[in-house]
Amino acid sequence: MITLKDVTKKYGKFTAVDNLNLEIEEGDSFGFLGPNGAG
């Protein structure tokens, strides 16, 4: 299992991720998708 709690990521004054909470159970498949250049 992967667990993220209260994750925040800022670039200067810009908040890209704010208080992310996420649990991925064993055996689950998960992916982050975004526009070209986002990652």
mmJSON file of the N, C-alpha and C atoms, coordinates in Angstrom:
{"data_MODEL":{"atom_site":{
"group_PDB":["ATOM","ATOM","ATOM","ATOM","ATOM","ATOM","ATOM","ATOM","ATOM","ATOM","ATOM","ATOM","ATOM","ATOM","ATOM","ATOM","ATOM","ATOM","ATOM","ATOM","ATOM","ATOM","ATOM","ATOM","ATOM","ATOM","ATOM","ATOM","ATOM","ATOM","ATOM","ATOM","ATOM","ATOM","ATOM","ATOM","ATOM","ATOM","ATOM","ATOM","ATOM","ATOM","ATOM","ATOM","ATOM","ATOM","ATOM","ATOM","ATOM","ATOM","ATOM","ATOM","ATOM","ATOM","ATOM","ATOM","ATOM","ATOM","ATOM","ATOM","ATOM","ATOM","ATOM","ATOM","ATOM","ATOM","ATOM","ATOM","ATOM","ATOM","ATOM","ATOM","ATOM","ATOM","ATOM","ATOM","ATOM","ATOM","ATOM","ATOM","ATOM","ATOM","ATOM","ATOM","ATOM","ATOM","ATOM","ATOM","ATOM","ATOM","ATOM","ATOM","ATOM","ATOM","ATOM","ATOM","ATOM","ATOM","ATOM","ATOM","ATOM","ATOM","ATOM","ATOM","ATOM","ATOM","ATOM","ATOM","ATOM","ATOM","ATOM","ATOM","ATOM","ATOM","ATOM","ATOM","ATOM"],
"id":[1,2,3,4,5,6,7,8,9,10,11,12,13,14,15,16,17,18,19,20,21,22,23,24,25,26,27,28,29,30,31,32,33,34,35,36,37,38,39,40,41,42,43,44,45,46,47,48,49,50,51,52,53,54,55,56,57,58,59,60,61,62,63,64,65,66,67,68,69,70,71,72,73,74,75,76,77,78,79,80,81,82,83,84,85,86,87,88,89,90,91,92,93,94,95,96,97,98,99,100,101,102,103,104,105,106,107,108,109,110,111,112,113,114,115,116,117],
"type_symbol":["N","C","C","N","C","C","N","C","C","N","C","C","N","C","C","N","C","C","N","C","C","N","C","C","N","C","C","N","C","C","N","C","C","N","C","C","N","C","C","N","C","C","N","C","C","N","C","C","N","C","C","N","C","C","N","C","C","N","C","C","N","C","C","N","C","C","N","C","C","N","C","C","N","C","C","N","C","C","N","C","C","N","C","C","N","C","C","N","C","C","N","C","C","N","C","C","N","C","C","N","C","C","N","C","C","N","C","C","N","C","C","N","C","C","N","C","C"],
"label_atom_id":["N","CA","C","N","CA","C","N","CA","C","N","CA","C","N","CA","C","N","CA","C","N","CA","C","N","CA","C","N","CA","C","N","CA","C","N","CA","C","N","CA","C","N","CA","C","N","CA","C","N","CA","C","N","CA","C","N","CA","C","N","CA","C","N","CA","C","N","CA","C","N","CA","C","N","CA","C","N","CA","C","N","CA","C","N","CA","C","N","CA","C","N","CA","C","N","CA","C","N","CA","C","N","CA","C","N","CA","C","N","CA","C","N","CA","C","N","CA","C","N","CA","C","N","CA","C","N","CA","C","N","CA","C","N","CA","C"],
"label_alt_id":[null,null,null,null,null,null,null,null,null,null,null,null,null,null,null,null,null,null,null,null,null,null,null,null,null,null,null,null,null,null,null,null,null,null,null,null,null,null,null,null,null,null,null,null,null,null,null,null,null,null,null,null,null,null,null,null,null,null,null,null,null,null,null,null,null,null,null,null,null,null,null,null,null,null,null,null,null,null,null,null,null,null,null,null,null,null,null,null,null,null,null,null,null,null,null,null,null,null,null,null,null,null,null,null,null,null,null,null,null,null,null,null,null,null,null,null,null],
"label_comp_id":["MET","MET","MET","ILE","ILE","ILE","THR","THR","THR","LEU","LEU","LEU","LYS","LYS","LYS","ASP","ASP","ASP","VAL","VAL","VAL","THR","THR","THR","LYS","LYS","LYS","LYS","LYS","LYS","TYR","TYR","TYR","GLY","GLY","GLY","LYS","LYS","LYS","PHE","PHE","PHE","THR","THR","THR","ALA","ALA","ALA","VAL","VAL","VAL","ASP","ASP","ASP","ASN","ASN","ASN","LEU","LEU","LEU","ASN","ASN","ASN","LEU","LEU","LEU","GLU","GLU","GLU","ILE","ILE","ILE","GLU","GLU","GLU","GLU","GLU","GLU","GLY","GLY","GLY","ASP","ASP","ASP","SER","SER","SER","PHE","PHE","PHE","GLY","GLY","GLY","PHE","PHE","PHE","LEU","LEU","LEU","GLY","GLY","GLY","PRO","PRO","PRO","ASN","ASN","ASN","GLY","GLY","GLY","ALA","ALA","ALA","GLY","GLY","GLY"],
"label_asym_id":["A","A","A","A","A","A","A","A","A","A","A","A","A","A","A","A","A","A","A","A","A","A","A","A","A","A","A","A","A","A","A","A","A","A","A","A","A","A","A","A","A","A","A","A","A","A","A","A","A","A","A","A","A","A","A","A","A","A","A","A","A","A","A","A","A","A","A","A","A","A","A","A","A","A","A","A","A","A","A","A","A","A","A","A","A","A","A","A","A","A","A","A","A","A","A","A","A","A","A","A","A","A","A","A","A","A","A","A","A","A","A","A","A","A","A","A","A"],
"label_entity_id":["1","1","1","1","1","1","1","1","1","1","1","1","1","1","1","1","1","1","1","1","1","1","1","1","1","1","1","1","1","1","1","1","1","1","1","1","1","1","1","1","1","1","1","1","1","1","1","1","1","1","1","1","1","1","1","1","1","1","1","1","1","1","1","1","1","1","1","1","1","1","1","1","1","1","1","1","1","1","1","1","1","1","1","1","1","1","1","1","1","1","1","1","1","1","1","1","1","1","1","1","1","1","1","1","1","1","1","1","1","1","1","1","1","1","1","1","1"],
"label_seq_id":[1,1,1,2,2,2,3,3,3,4,4,4,5,5,5,6,6,6,7,7,7,8,8,8,9,9,9,10,10,10,11,11,11,12,12,12,13,13,13,14,14,14,15,15,15,16,16,16,17,17,17,18,18,18,19,19,19,20,20,20,21,21,21,22,22,22,23,23,23,24,24,24,25,25,25,26,26,26,27,27,27,28,28,28,29,29,29,30,30,30,31,31,31,32,32,32,33,33,33,34,34,34,35,35,35,36,36,36,37,37,37,38,38,38,39,39,39],
"pdbx_PDB_ins_code":[null,null,null,null,null,null,null,null,null,null,null,null,null,null,null,null,null,null,null,null,null,null,null,null,null,null,null,null,null,null,null,null,null,null,null,null,null,null,null,null,null,null,null,null,null,null,null,null,null,null,null,null,null,null,null,null,null,null,null,null,null,null,null,null,null,null,null,null,null,null,null,null,null,null,null,null,null,null,null,null,null,null,null,null,null,null,null,null,null,null,null,null,null,null,null,null,null,null,null,null,null,null,null,null,null,null,null,null,null,null,null,null,null,null,null,null,null],
"Cartn_x":[0.842,0.0,0.893,0.44,1.099,0.119,0.568,-0.284,0.403,-0.311,0.152,-0.82,-0.305,-1.164,-0.713,-1.66,-1.437,-0.232,-0.111,1.008,0.708,1.629,1.52,2.807,2.673,3.838,3.635,4.617,4.56,5.759,5.538,6.587,6.54,7.392,7.319,6.001,5.212,3.911,2.779,3.064,2.037,1.93,0.733,0.494,-0.02,0.793,0.423,-0.418,-0.116,-0.852,-1.089,-2.33,-2.666,-3.393,-2.724,-3.307,-3.833,-3.026,-3.415,-3.362,-4.442,-4.503,-4.862,-4.073,-4.251,-3.812,-4.613,-4.232,-4.378,-3.331,-3.363,-3.147,-4.142,-4.09,-3.202,-2.684,-1.866,-2.667,-2.05,-2.711,-3.429,-3.611,-4.26,-3.266,-3.78,-2.986,-3.431,-2.481,-2.811,-1.874,-2.392,-1.552,-2.043,-1.11,-1.45,-1.379,-2.416,-2.443,-2.589,-1.939,-2.036,-1.644,-1.74,-1.383,0.116,0.475,1.872,2.691,3.792,4.661,4.318,3.239,2.805,3.689,4.352,5.053,6.512],
"Cartn_y":[-1.169,0.0,1.239,2.244,3.553,4.548,5.319,6.31,7.667,8.679,10.066,10.823,11.613,12.388,13.837,14.74,16.189,16.665,16.186,16.563,17.89,18.832,20.133,20.385,20.885,21.23,22.624,23.493,24.872,25.161,26.015,26.55,28.054,28.576,29.994,30.266,31.188,31.508,30.634,29.84,28.999,27.66,27.307,26.021,25.042,24.041,23.054,21.928,21.536,20.49,20.998,20.888,21.427,20.387,19.889,18.93,17.663,17.027,15.791,14.629,13.86,12.612,11.511,10.426,9.39,8.051,7.004,5.636,4.774,4.035,3.094,1.706,0.853,-0.482,-1.41,-2.436,-3.431,-4.053,-4.151,-4.735,-3.725,-2.497,-1.448,-0.841,-0.386,0.369,1.814,2.738,4.15,4.987,6.054,6.95,8.376,9.319,10.74,11.175,11.817,12.312,13.821,14.475,15.924,16.376,17.666,18.176,18.032,18.041,17.951,19.037,18.629,19.567,19.749,19.124,19.307,18.569,17.529,16.721,16.686],
"Cartn_z":[0.0,0.0,0.0,-0.709,-0.711,-0.108,0.872,1.52,1.515,1.064,1.136,2.024,2.955,3.854,3.874,3.62,3.716,2.897,1.665,0.793,0.103,0.196,-0.467,-1.233,-2.464,-3.286,-3.843,-3.586,-4.064,-4.948,-5.94,-6.795,-6.612,-5.76,-5.422,-4.709,-5.225,-4.625,-5.17,-6.218,-6.842,-6.119,-5.66,-5.019,-6.069,-6.398,-7.414,-6.815,-5.577,-4.867,-3.457,-2.985,-1.668,-0.827,0.203,1.147,0.482,-0.354,-1.03,-0.048,0.003,0.757,-0.232,-0.236,-1.246,-0.685,-0.922,-0.576,-1.814,-2.136,-3.245,-2.644,-2.792,-2.205,-3.032,-2.4,-3.082,-4.226,-5.392,-6.555,-7.428,-6.946,-7.734,-8.718,-9.849,-10.822,-10.755,-10.813,-10.649,-11.492,-12.078,-12.863,-12.76,-12.838,-12.896,-14.351,-14.83,-16.198,-16.182,-17.112,-17.205,-18.599,-18.846,-20.163,-20.436,-21.704,-22.104,-21.403,-20.792,-20.096,-18.634,-18.162,-16.778,-15.783,-16.212,-15.24,-15.388],
"occupancy":[1.0,1.0,1.0,1.0,1.0,1.0,1.0,1.0,1.0,1.0,1.0,1.0,1.0,1.0,1.0,1.0,1.0,1.0,1.0,1.0,1.0,1.0,1.0,1.0,1.0,1.0,1.0,1.0,1.0,1.0,1.0,1.0,1.0,1.0,1.0,1.0,1.0,1.0,1.0,1.0,1.0,1.0,1.0,1.0,1.0,1.0,1.0,1.0,1.0,1.0,1.0,1.0,1.0,1.0,1.0,1.0,1.0,1.0,1.0,1.0,1.0,1.0,1.0,1.0,1.0,1.0,1.0,1.0,1.0,1.0,1.0,1.0,1.0,1.0,1.0,1.0,1.0,1.0,1.0,1.0,1.0,1.0,1.0,1.0,1.0,1.0,1.0,1.0,1.0,1.0,1.0,1.0,1.0,1.0,1.0,1.0,1.0,1.0,1.0,1.0,1.0,1.0,1.0,1.0,1.0,1.0,1.0,1.0,1.0,1.0,1.0,1.0,1.0,1.0,1.0,1.0,1.0],
"B_iso_or_equiv":[0.0,0.0,0.0,0.0,0.0,0.0,0.0,0.0,0.0,0.0,0.0,0.0,0.0,0.0,0.0,0.0,0.0,0.0,0.0,0.0,0.0,0.0,0.0,0.0,0.0,0.0,0.0,0.0,0.0,0.0,0.0,0.0,0.0,0.0,0.0,0.0,0.0,0.0,0.0,0.0,0.0,0.0,0.0,0.0,0.0,0.0,0.0,0.0,0.0,0.0,0.0,0.0,0.0,0.0,0.0,0.0,0.0,0.0,0.0,0.0,0.0,0.0,0.0,0.0,0.0,0.0,0.0,0.0,0.0,0.0,0.0,0.0,0.0,0.0,0.0,0.0,0.0,0.0,0.0,0.0,0.0,0.0,0.0,0.0,0.0,0.0,0.0,0.0,0.0,0.0,0.0,0.0,0.0,0.0,0.0,0.0,0.0,0.0,0.0,0.0,0.0,0.0,0.0,0.0,0.0,0.0,0.0,0.0,0.0,0.0,0.0,0.0,0.0,0.0,0.0,0.0,0.0],
"pdbx_formal_charge":[null,null,null,null,null,null,null,null,null,null,null,null,null,null,null,null,null,null,null,null,null,null,null,null,null,null,null,null,null,null,null,null,null,null,null,null,null,null,null,null,null,null,null,null,null,null,null,null,null,null,null,null,null,null,null,null,null,null,null,null,null,null,null,null,null,null,null,null,null,null,null,null,null,null,null,null,null,null,null,null,null,null,null,null,null,null,null,null,null,null,null,null,null,null,null,null,null,null,null,null,null,null,null,null,null,null,null,null,null,null,null,null,null,null,null,null,null],
"auth_seq_id":[1,1,1,2,2,2,3,3,3,4,4,4,5,5,5,6,6,6,7,7,7,8,8,8,9,9,9,10,10,10,11,11,11,12,12,12,13,13,13,14,14,14,15,15,15,16,16,16,17,17,17,18,18,18,19,19,19,20,20,20,21,21,21,22,22,22,23,23,23,24,24,24,25,25,25,26,26,26,27,27,27,28,28,28,29,29,29,30,30,30,31,31,31,32,32,32,33,33,33,34,34,34,35,35,35,36,36,36,37,37,37,38,38,38,39,39,39],
"auth_comp_id":["MET","MET","MET","ILE","ILE","ILE","THR","THR","THR","LEU","LEU","LEU","LYS","LYS","LYS","ASP","ASP","ASP","VAL","VAL","VAL","THR","THR","THR","LYS","LYS","LYS","LYS","LYS","LYS","TYR","TYR","TYR","GLY","GLY","GLY","LYS","LYS","LYS","PHE","PHE","PHE","THR","THR","THR","ALA","ALA","ALA","VAL","VAL","VAL","ASP","ASP","ASP","ASN","ASN","ASN","LEU","LEU","LEU","ASN","ASN","ASN","LEU","LEU","LEU","GLU","GLU","GLU","ILE","ILE","ILE","GLU","GLU","GLU","GLU","GLU","GLU","GLY","GLY","GLY","ASP","ASP","ASP","SER","SER","SER","PHE","PHE","PHE","GLY","GLY","GLY","PHE","PHE","PHE","LEU","LEU","LEU","GLY","GLY","GLY","PRO","PRO","PRO","ASN","ASN","ASN","GLY","GLY","GLY","ALA","ALA","ALA","GLY","GLY","GLY"],
"auth_asym_id":["A","A","A","A","A","A","A","A","A","A","A","A","A","A","A","A","A","A","A","A","A","A","A","A","A","A","A","A","A","A","A","A","A","A","A","A","A","A","A","A","A","A","A","A","A","A","A","A","A","A","A","A","A","A","A","A","A","A","A","A","A","A","A","A","A","A","A","A","A","A","A","A","A","A","A","A","A","A","A","A","A","A","A","A","A","A","A","A","A","A","A","A","A","A","A","A","A","A","A","A","A","A","A","A","A","A","A","A","A","A","A","A","A","A","A","A","A"],
"auth_atom_id":["N","CA","C","N","CA","C","N","CA","C","N","CA","C","N","CA","C","N","CA","C","N","CA","C","N","CA","C","N","CA","C","N","CA","C","N","CA","C","N","CA","C","N","CA","C","N","CA","C","N","CA","C","N","CA","C","N","CA","C","N","CA","C","N","CA","C","N","CA","C","N","CA","C","N","CA","C","N","CA","C","N","CA","C","N","CA","C","N","CA","C","N","CA","C","N","CA","C","N","CA","C","N","CA","C","N","CA","C","N","CA","C","N","CA","C","N","CA","C","N","CA","C","N","CA","C","N","CA","C","N","CA","C","N","CA","C"],
"pdbx_PDB_model_num":[1,1,1,1,1,1,1,1,1,1,1,1,1,1,1,1,1,1,1,1,1,1,1,1,1,1,1,1,1,1,1,1,1,1,1,1,1,1,1,1,1,1,1,1,1,1,1,1,1,1,1,1,1,1,1,1,1,1,1,1,1,1,1,1,1,1,1,1,1,1,1,1,1,1,1,1,1,1,1,1,1,1,1,1,1,1,1,1,1,1,1,1,1,1,1,1,1,1,1,1,1,1,1,1,1,1,1,1,1,1,1,1,1,1,1,1,1]
}}}
